[in-house]
Amino acid sequence: YGFEVVGIYTWPSGNTYEGYWSQGKRHGLGIETKGRWVYRGEWTHGFKGRYGARQSMSSGAKYEGTWNNGLQDGYGTETYADGGKGDSGGAGG
């Protein structure tokens, strides 16, 4: 239970996670597929953490940058569905 393991989990909704687990939580590098979104990056105690990329499988929209407690914290690059890009340097943009 306290060891880091690698595995795949599929929720009843069809969402999946493939990557590292520690103490029953996503922790380390992993890939989450949730609806039309895929997140590839680091996880910290069950939350998206530190650095990763979330991309839409249907529109090309993407955010790549830092995360804190499962949320984009604003240090990264956003690519919009129309191909436009935006860089942000802090919380809130």
N, CA, C and O atoms as CSV, one atom per row, in Angstrom:
chain,resi,resn,atom,element,x,y,z
A,1,TYR,N,N,0.818,-1.205,0.000
A,1,TYR,CA,C,0.000,0.000,0.000
A,1,TYR,C,C,0.855,1.261,0.000
A,1,TYR,O,O,0.498,2.226,-0.676
A,2,GLY,N,N,1.951,1.293,0.717
A,2,GLY,CA,C,2.777,2.490,0.786
A,2,GLY,C,C,3.824,2.583,-0.305
A,2,GLY,O,O,4.592,3.545,-0.343
A,3,PHE,N,N,3.869,1.602,-1.190
A,3,PHE,CA,C,4.883,1.586,-2.236
A,3,PHE,C,C,4.381,2.270,-3.494
A,3,PHE,O,O,3.178,2.340,-3.746
A,4,GLU,N,N,5.329,2.774,-4.281
A,4,GLU,CA,C,4.987,3.368,-5.569
A,4,GLU,C,C,4.844,2.249,-6.585
A,4,GLU,O,O,5.720,1.392,-6.704
A,5,VAL,N,N,3.744,2.260,-7.312
A,5,VAL,CA,C,3.492,1.241,-8.323
A,5,VAL,C,C,3.059,1.917,-9.615
A,5,VAL,O,O,2.663,3.083,-9.616
A,6,VAL,N,N,3.139,1.177,-10.712
A,6,VAL,CA,C,2.666,1.660,-12.007
A,6,VAL,C,C,1.442,0.836,-12.371
A,6,VAL,O,O,1.438,-0.387,-12.229
A,7,GLY,N,N,0.404,1.518,-12.840
A,7,GLY,CA,C,-0.787,0.780,-13.217
A,7,GLY,C,C,-1.762,1.618,-14.013
A,7,GLY,O,O,-1.563,2.813,-14.227
A,8,ILE,N,N,-2.824,0.956,-14.445
A,8,ILE,CA,C,-3.898,1.597,-15.209
A,8,ILE,C,C,-5.193,1.403,-14.437
A,8,ILE,O,O,-5.481,0.313,-13.943
A,9,TYR,N,N,-5.974,2.484,-14.340
A,9,TYR,CA,C,-7.283,2.387,-13.706
A,9,TYR,C,C,-8.307,3.016,-14.633
A,9,TYR,O,O,-8.074,4.088,-15.192
A,10,THR,N,N,-9.443,2.345,-14.794
A,10,THR,CA,C,-10.552,2.873,-15.589
A,10,THR,C,C,-11.756,3.035,-14.673
A,10,THR,O,O,-12.199,2.070,-14.050
A,11,TRP,N,N,-12.285,4.250,-14.588
A,11,TRP,CA,C,-13.464,4.537,-13.792
A,11,TRP,C,C,-14.707,4.069,-14.549
A,11,TRP,O,O,-14.651,3.897,-15.767
A,12,PRO,N,N,-15.832,3.858,-13.850
A,12,PRO,CA,C,-17.076,3.458,-14.527
A,12,PRO,C,C,-17.501,4.432,-15.634
A,12,PRO,O,O,-18.174,4.034,-16.585
A,13,SER,N,N,-17.110,5.699,-15.512
A,13,SER,CA,C,-17.449,6.715,-16.520
A,13,SER,C,C,-16.674,6.528,-17.818
A,13,SER,O,O,-17.021,7.111,-18.845
A,14,GLY,N,N,-15.609,5.702,-17.768
A,14,GLY,CA,C,-14.754,5.510,-18.935
A,14,GLY,C,C,-13.468,6.310,-18.867
A,14,GLY,O,O,-12.568,6.095,-19.679
A,15,ASN,N,N,-13.358,7.240,-17.906
A,15,ASN,CA,C,-12.115,7.988,-17.720
A,15,ASN,C,C,-11.019,7.019,-17.304
A,15,ASN,O,O,-11.279,6.048,-16.594
A,16,THR,N,N,-9.780,7.286,-17.749
A,16,THR,CA,C,-8.675,6.394,-17.409
A,16,THR,C,C,-7.478,7.177,-16.878
A,16,THR,O,O,-7.309,8.364,-17.157
A,17,TYR,N,N,-6.656,6.473,-16.105
A,17,TYR,CA,C,-5.365,6.997,-15.656
A,17,TYR,C,C,-4.356,5.880,-15.823
A,17,TYR,O,O,-4.591,4.743,-15.414
A,18,GLU,N,N,-3.232,6.216,-16.429
A,18,GLU,CA,C,-2.134,5.267,-16.586
A,18,GLU,C,C,-0.876,5.941,-16.081
A,18,GLU,O,O,-0.469,6.978,-16.605
A,19,GLY,N,N,-0.259,5.362,-15.068
A,19,GLY,CA,C,0.955,5.960,-14.543
A,19,GLY,C,C,1.273,5.474,-13.145
A,19,GLY,O,O,0.891,4.376,-12.742
A,20,TYR,N,N,1.979,6.317,-12.420
A,20,TYR,CA,C,2.458,5.971,-11.082
A,20,TYR,C,C,1.413,6.275,-10.019
A,20,TYR,O,O,0.657,7.242,-10.114
A,21,TRP,N,N,1.396,5.415,-9.000
A,21,TRP,CA,C,0.509,5.547,-7.850
A,21,TRP,C,C,1.364,5.446,-6.589
A,21,TRP,O,O,2.361,4.724,-6.569
A,22,SER,N,N,0.982,6.161,-5.550
A,22,SER,CA,C,1.631,6.043,-4.247
A,22,SER,C,C,0.558,6.193,-3.175
A,22,SER,O,O,-0.201,7.162,-3.185
A,23,GLN,N,N,0.495,5.256,-2.271
A,23,GLN,CA,C,-0.479,5.251,-1.182
A,23,GLN,C,C,-1.908,5.413,-1.700
A,23,GLN,O,O,-2.718,6.132,-1.114
A,24,GLY,N,N,-2.200,4.735,-2.806
A,24,GLY,CA,C,-3.542,4.737,-3.359
A,24,GLY,C,C,-3.927,5.987,-4.133
A,24,GLY,O,O,-5.081,6.129,-4.538
A,25,LYS,N,N,-2.970,6.905,-4.347
A,25,LYS,CA,C,-3.249,8.144,-5.078
A,25,LYS,C,C,-2.323,8.259,-6.277
A,25,LYS,O,O,-1.213,7.727,-6.273
A,26,ARG,N,N,-2.796,8.963,-7.311
A,26,ARG,CA,C,-1.946,9.230,-8.472
A,26,ARG,C,C,-0.790,10.110,-7.999
A,26,ARG,O,O,-1.002,11.165,-7.401
A,27,HIS,N,N,0.431,9.662,-8.273
A,27,HIS,CA,C,1.600,10.394,-7.777
A,27,HIS,C,C,2.805,10.044,-8.649
A,27,HIS,O,O,3.186,8.878,-8.752
A,28,GLY,N,N,3.399,11.059,-9.274
A,28,GLY,CA,C,4.492,10.835,-10.213
A,28,GLY,C,C,4.001,11.152,-11.614
A,28,GLY,O,O,3.066,11.935,-11.781
A,29,LEU,N,N,4.614,10.559,-12.612
A,29,LEU,CA,C,4.213,10.811,-13.998
A,29,LEU,C,C,3.024,9.941,-14.379
A,29,LEU,O,O,2.954,8.767,-14.017
A,30,GLY,N,N,2.083,10.544,-15.122
A,30,GLY,CA,C,0.926,9.778,-15.549
A,30,GLY,C,C,0.139,10.473,-16.639
A,30,GLY,O,O,0.354,11.647,-16.942
A,31,ILE,N,N,-0.786,9.714,-17.224
A,31,ILE,CA,C,-1.650,10.211,-18.297
A,31,ILE,C,C,-3.094,9.962,-17.889
A,31,ILE,O,O,-3.484,8.833,-17.594
A,32,GLU,N,N,-3.882,11.034,-17.876
A,32,GLU,CA,C,-5.311,10.924,-17.585
A,32,GLU,C,C,-6.097,11.254,-18.846
A,32,GLU,O,O,-5.855,12.275,-19.489
A,33,THR,N,N,-7.035,10.386,-19.193
A,33,THR,CA,C,-7.960,10.654,-20.291
A,33,THR,C,C,-9.332,10.824,-19.665
A,33,THR,O,O,-9.857,9.914,-19.023
A,34,LYS,N,N,-9.907,12.014,-19.865
A,34,LYS,CA,C,-11.178,12.363,-19.226
A,34,LYS,C,C,-12.043,13.079,-20.252
A,34,LYS,O,O,-11.815,14.247,-20.566
A,35,GLY,N,N,-13.043,12.362,-20.774
A,35,GLY,CA,C,-13.865,12.951,-21.834
A,35,GLY,C,C,-13.009,13.209,-23.061
A,35,GLY,O,O,-12.316,12.312,-23.542
A,36,ARG,N,N,-13.056,14.441,-23.569
A,36,ARG,CA,C,-12.254,14.770,-24.756
A,36,ARG,C,C,-10.871,15.304,-24.394
A,36,ARG,O,O,-10.113,15.689,-25.284
A,37,TRP,N,N,-10.527,15.335,-23.109
A,37,TRP,CA,C,-9.256,15.907,-22.654
A,37,TRP,C,C,-8.258,14.834,-22.246
A,37,TRP,O,O,-8.626,13.815,-21.661
A,38,VAL,N,N,-6.997,15.078,-22.561
A,38,VAL,CA,C,-5.899,14.217,-22.112
A,38,VAL,C,C,-4.908,15.098,-21.367
A,38,VAL,O,O,-4.493,16.143,-21.869
A,39,TYR,N,N,-4.527,14.665,-20.154
A,39,TYR,CA,C,-3.492,15.354,-19.383
A,39,TYR,C,C,-2.296,14.423,-19.295
A,39,TYR,O,O,-2.427,13.260,-18.911
A,40,ARG,N,N,-1.121,14.946,-19.657
A,40,ARG,CA,C,0.133,14.199,-19.536
A,40,ARG,C,C,1.065,15.029,-18.672
A,40,ARG,O,O,1.382,16.173,-18.998
A,41,GLY,N,N,1.496,14.443,-17.572
A,41,GLY,CA,C,2.405,15.206,-16.730
A,41,GLY,C,C,2.534,14.631,-15.341
A,41,GLY,O,O,2.310,13.445,-15.103
A,42,GLU,N,N,2.903,15.518,-14.430
A,42,GLU,CA,C,3.180,15.124,-13.058
A,42,GLU,C,C,1.924,15.186,-12.199
A,42,GLU,O,O,1.027,15.997,-12.427
A,43,TRP,N,N,1.888,14.306,-11.208
A,43,TRP,CA,C,0.807,14.245,-10.232
A,43,TRP,C,C,1.424,14.314,-8.844
A,43,TRP,O,O,2.502,13.767,-8.612
A,44,THR,N,N,0.745,14.981,-7.925
A,44,THR,CA,C,1.208,15.094,-6.549
A,44,THR,C,C,0.054,14.752,-5.617
A,44,THR,O,O,-0.924,15.496,-5.544
A,45,HIS,N,N,0.155,13.649,-4.916
A,45,HIS,CA,C,-0.852,13.213,-3.941
A,45,HIS,C,C,-2.267,13.246,-4.505
A,45,HIS,O,O,-3.194,13.691,-3.829
A,46,GLY,N,N,-2.440,12.777,-5.742
A,46,GLY,CA,C,-3.757,12.672,-6.349
A,46,GLY,C,C,-4.181,13.842,-7.215
A,46,GLY,O,O,-5.210,13.769,-7.885
A,47,PHE,N,N,-3.400,14.933,-7.214
A,47,PHE,CA,C,-3.742,16.127,-7.991
A,47,PHE,C,C,-2.724,16.369,-9.095
A,47,PHE,O,O,-1.552,16.019,-8.959
A,48,LYS,N,N,-3.185,16.980,-10.204
A,48,LYS,CA,C,-2.235,17.438,-11.220
A,48,LYS,C,C,-1.306,18.409,-10.510
A,48,LYS,O,O,-1.760,19.321,-9.819
A,49,GLY,N,N,0.001,18.210,-10.683
A,49,GLY,CA,C,0.917,19.054,-9.943
A,49,GLY,C,C,2.207,19.313,-10.674
A,49,GLY,O,O,2.654,18.506,-11.489
A,50,ARG,N,N,2.789,20.425,-10.379
A,50,ARG,CA,C,4.057,20.892,-10.917
A,50,ARG,C,C,3.973,21.206,-12.396
A,50,ARG,O,O,3.728,22.363,-12.739
A,51,TYR,N,N,4.165,20.238,-13.305
A,51,TYR,CA,C,4.222,20.562,-14.731
A,51,TYR,C,C,3.493,19.504,-15.547
A,51,TYR,O,O,3.617,18.307,-15.287
A,52,GLY,N,N,2.733,19.962,-16.536
A,52,GLY,CA,C,2.045,19.022,-17.408
A,52,GLY,C,C,1.341,19.730,-18.541
A,52,GLY,O,O,1.330,20.958,-18.619
A,53,ALA,N,N,0.749,18.932,-19.422
A,53,ALA,CA,C,0.025,19.464,-20.578
A,53,ALA,C,C,-1.345,18.806,-20.653
A,53,ALA,O,O,-1.473,17.586,-20.547
A,54,ARG,N,N,-2.370,19.639,-20.839
A,54,ARG,CA,C,-3.731,19.151,-21.044
A,54,ARG,C,C,-4.153,19.557,-22.441
A,54,ARG,O,O,-4.046,20.727,-22.809
A,55,GLN,N,N,-4.636,18.591,-23.231
A,55,GLN,CA,C,-4.970,18.860,-24.629
A,55,GLN,C,C,-6.317,18.250,-24.979
A,55,GLN,O,O,-6.652,17.145,-24.551
A,56,SER,N,N,-7.089,19.005,-25.775
A,56,SER,CA,C,-8.362,18.507,-26.289
A,56,SER,C,C,-8.092,17.564,-27.453
A,56,SER,O,O,-7.306,17.879,-28.346
A,57,MET,N,N,-8.744,16.411,-27.440
A,57,MET,CA,C,-8.583,15.464,-28.539
A,57,MET,C,C,-9.429,15.857,-29.744
A,57,MET,O,O,-9.265,15.288,-30.823
A,58,SER,N,N,-10.337,16.826,-29.576
A,58,SER,CA,C,-11.217,17.185,-30.689
A,58,SER,C,C,-10.926,18.553,-31.300
A,58,SER,O,O,-11.147,18.747,-32.495
A,59,SER,N,N,-10.433,19.511,-30.499
A,59,SER,CA,C,-10.294,20.868,-31.042
A,59,SER,C,C,-8.860,21.356,-31.193
A,59,SER,O,O,-8.627,22.355,-31.873
A,60,GLY,N,N,-7.900,20.686,-30.583
A,60,GLY,CA,C,-6.523,21.159,-30.631
A,60,GLY,C,C,-6.183,22.153,-29.541
A,60,GLY,O,O,-5.029,22.565,-29.427
A,61,ALA,N,N,-7.173,22.554,-28.724
A,61,ALA,CA,C,-6.899,23.450,-27.598
A,61,ALA,C,C,-5.939,22.751,-26.638
A,61,ALA,O,O,-6.036,21.544,-26.421
A,62,LYS,N,N,-5.003,23.526,-26.060
A,62,LYS,CA,C,-3.977,22.921,-25.208
A,62,LYS,C,C,-3.458,23.941,-24.201
A,62,LYS,O,O,-3.342,25.128,-24.503
A,63,TYR,N,N,-3.147,23.456,-22.993
A,63,TYR,CA,C,-2.421,24.248,-22.002
A,63,TYR,C,C,-1.214,23.429,-21.595
A,63,TYR,O,O,-1.338,22.255,-21.246
A,64,GLU,N,N,-0.047,24.049,-21.640
A,64,GLU,CA,C,1.171,23.391,-21.174
A,64,GLU,C,C,1.870,24.335,-20.227
A,64,GLU,O,O,2.215,25.460,-20.588
A,65,GLY,N,N,2.076,23.866,-19.009
A,65,GLY,CA,C,2.716,24.720,-18.025
A,65,GLY,C,C,2.610,24.132,-16.633
A,65,GLY,O,O,2.511,22.918,-16.458
A,66,THR,N,N,2.633,25.013,-15.646
A,66,THR,CA,C,2.645,24.574,-14.257
A,66,THR,C,C,1.226,24.426,-13.721
A,66,THR,O,O,0.288,25.080,-14.176
A,67,TRP,N,N,1.107,23.538,-12.733
A,67,TRP,CA,C,-0.160,23.212,-12.090
A,67,TRP,C,C,0.055,23.247,-10.588
A,67,TRP,O,O,1.162,23.000,-10.108
A,68,ASN,N,N,-1.002,23.554,-9.843
A,68,ASN,CA,C,-0.946,23.545,-8.386
A,68,ASN,C,C,-2.283,23.026,-7.862
A,68,ASN,O,O,-3.334,23.583,-8.181
A,69,ASN,N,N,-2.249,21.975,-7.069
A,69,ASN,CA,C,-3.457,21.368,-6.504
A,69,ASN,C,C,-4.506,21.044,-7.560
A,69,ASN,O,O,-5.699,21.240,-7.333
A,70,GLY,N,N,-4.071,20.557,-8.700
A,70,GLY,CA,C,-4.985,20.127,-9.741
A,70,GLY,C,C,-5.457,21.212,-10.689
A,70,GLY,O,O,-6.222,20.931,-11.612
A,71,LEU,N,N,-5.016,22.456,-10.482
A,71,LEU,CA,C,-5.459,23.577,-11.312
A,71,LEU,C,C,-4.286,24.223,-12.031
A,71,LEU,O,O,-3.169,24.261,-11.517
A,72,GLN,N,N,-4.559,24.734,-13.237
A,72,GLN,CA,C,-3.549,25.520,-13.948
A,72,GLN,C,C,-3.229,26.718,-13.064
A,72,GLN,O,O,-4.139,27.421,-12.623
A,73,ASP,N,N,-1.941,26.960,-12.800
A,73,ASP,CA,C,-1.645,28.106,-11.947
A,73,ASP,C,C,-1.142,29.309,-12.727
A,73,ASP,O,O,-0.732,30.308,-12.137
A,74,GLY,N,N,-1.173,29.215,-14.059
A,74,GLY,CA,C,-0.941,30.405,-14.866
A,74,GLY,C,C,0.429,30.557,-15.472
A,74,GLY,O,O,0.621,31.454,-16.293
A,75,TYR,N,N,1.393,29.734,-15.117
A,75,TYR,CA,C,2.725,29.843,-15.707
A,75,TYR,C,C,2.821,28.856,-16.859
A,75,TYR,O,O,3.250,27.718,-16.668
A,76,GLY,N,N,2.424,29.282,-18.055
A,76,GLY,CA,C,2.448,28.355,-19.170
A,76,GLY,C,C,1.981,28.989,-20.457
A,76,GLY,O,O,1.832,30.206,-20.558
A,77,THR,N,N,1.753,28.134,-21.441
A,77,THR,CA,C,1.305,28.562,-22.761
A,77,THR,C,C,-0.026,27.901,-23.066
A,77,THR,O,O,-0.199,26.698,-22.873
A,78,GLU,N,N,-0.961,28.703,-23.543
A,78,GLU,CA,C,-2.274,28.200,-23.925
A,78,GLU,C,C,-2.412,28.312,-25.435
A,78,GLU,O,O,-2.144,29.364,-26.015
A,79,THR,N,N,-2.830,27.226,-26.065
A,79,THR,CA,C,-3.132,27.229,-27.495
A,79,THR,C,C,-4.638,27.063,-27.612
A,79,THR,O,O,-5.204,26.108,-27.080
A,80,TYR,N,N,-5.285,27.984,-28.300
A,80,TYR,CA,C,-6.738,27.982,-28.411
A,80,TYR,C,C,-7.187,27.141,-29.601
A,80,TYR,O,O,-6.393,26.832,-30.490
A,81,ALA,N,N,-8.452,26.781,-29.610
A,81,ALA,CA,C,-9.000,25.943,-30.679
A,81,ALA,C,C,-8.804,26.572,-32.055
A,81,ALA,O,O,-8.680,25.858,-33.050
A,82,ASP,N,N,-8.775,27.918,-32.121
A,82,ASP,CA,C,-8.597,28.597,-33.414
A,82,ASP,C,C,-7.134,28.722,-33.820
A,82,ASP,O,O,-6.826,29.305,-34.860
A,83,GLY,N,N,-6.215,28.169,-32.991
A,83,GLY,CA,C,-4.790,28.212,-33.299
A,83,GLY,C,C,-4.049,29.362,-32.657
A,83,GLY,O,O,-2.818,29.393,-32.670
A,84,GLY,N,N,-4.785,30.317,-32.091
A,84,GLY,CA,C,-4.140,31.427,-31.393
A,84,GLY,C,C,-3.416,30.943,-30.156
A,84,GLY,O,O,-3.744,29.891,-29.605
A,85,LYS,N,N,-2.419,31.721,-29.715
A,85,LYS,CA,C,-1.636,31.333,-28.540
A,85,LYS,C,C,-1.595,32.471,-27.541
A,85,LYS,O,O,-1.700,33.646,-27.891
A,86,GLY,N,N,-1.439,32.086,-26.296
A,86,GLY,CA,C,-1.280,33.062,-25.234
A,86,GLY,C,C,-0.296,32.545,-24.213
A,86,GLY,O,O,-0.313,31.364,-23.866
A,87,ASP,N,N,0.559,33.422,-23.733
A,87,ASP,CA,C,1.501,33.084,-22.667
A,87,ASP,C,C,1.053,33.795,-21.411
A,87,ASP,O,O,0.601,34.940,-21.452
A,88,SER,N,N,1.185,33.104,-20.296
A,88,SER,CA,C,0.832,33.730,-19.030
A,88,SER,C,C,1.985,33.570,-18.062
A,88,SER,O,O,2.716,32.580,-18.090
A,89,GLY,N,N,2.128,34.553,-17.218
A,89,GLY,CA,C,3.248,34.541,-16.293
A,89,GLY,C,C,2.860,34.561,-14.848
A,89,GLY,O,O,3.707,34.832,-13.997
A,90,GLY,N,N,1.611,34.287,-14.527
A,90,GLY,CA,C,1.227,34.266,-13.129
A,90,GLY,C,C,-0.207,33.840,-12.954
A,90,GLY,O,O,-0.958,33.698,-13.919
A,91,ALA,N,N,-0.576,33.637,-11.696
A,91,ALA,CA,C,-1.931,33.195,-11.388
A,91,ALA,C,C,-2.933,34.182,-11.960
A,91,ALA,O,O,-2.778,35.396,-11.825
A,92,GLY,N,N,-3.944,33.653,-12.588
A,92,GLY,CA,C,-4.980,34.494,-13.162
A,92,GLY,C,C,-4.632,35.036,-14.524
A,92,GLY,O,O,-5.398,35.823,-15.081
A,93,GLY,N,N,-3.479,34.638,-15.093
A,93,GLY,CA,C,-3.158,35.048,-16.454
A,93,GLY,C,C,-2.147,36.026,-16.559
A,93,GLY,O,O,-1.801,36.440,-17.665
